[in-house]
Structures are given as C-alpha cells and as structure tokens.
Amino acid sequence: MKHKLLIVLLGLGTIAGYGASCASLHRHHDQRRTHFEDRVADVCAAAAHRVYDQRSQPSPVAPPAAIVVPWGYPAMPSAPAPTPPVAPPAAATTTAPTP
C-alpha cells in the first residue's frame, strides 16, 4: 500500500513539476527574447568596434614583398631553411645507495 502511494505521489510531483516549468517558460518568454536580442546586439557592436580599431591602427608587420620573375608572374620568397633539431639535455641519473 505504501509503495503504490509513493509511486502515485512521485508521479503527481513529476507532472506538477513539468507543468510549473512550462508555465514559467510561457510567462518569461518576452524577457528571455529581450535578453537574447540585447546580447546579440552587444556582441555585434563589440565586433564592429574591434574591426574599426584594427583598421584605424597601422599594421605592425608589412606583408612579404613579391618577387617578379622574368615571365611576369609574382612569386613568393622561398621559405627559410629549417633549423636543425636540438638534442635534449642529458638526463641526470641518480642511483640509490646500496645498503
């Protein structure tokens, strides 16, 4: 008897919880939409300010100069030679003293 009563109470609680959740979603729909629109507007404005600030400052690094080959097509400078690998430092080995 207690088991069936517990199942009924848990089921009613679940249904009431879902009902309260749906009612809250319906009631606060306009507030969430307004908050989302404000957030999107802030993100867009920040991106526009970032682009404007980047365009108003001179570029710190000049683009690589193209090399004109005899047939008229520009070619990019060749890549620098790769650096040789560096050997890792020798690991210090310690041995435990023997008794």
Secondary structure, DSSP 8 states (H G I E B T S, - for coil): -HHHHHHHHHHHHHHHHHHHHHHHHHHTHHHHHHHHHHHHHHHHHHHHHHHHHHHHS--SS-----EE-TTS-EE------------------------
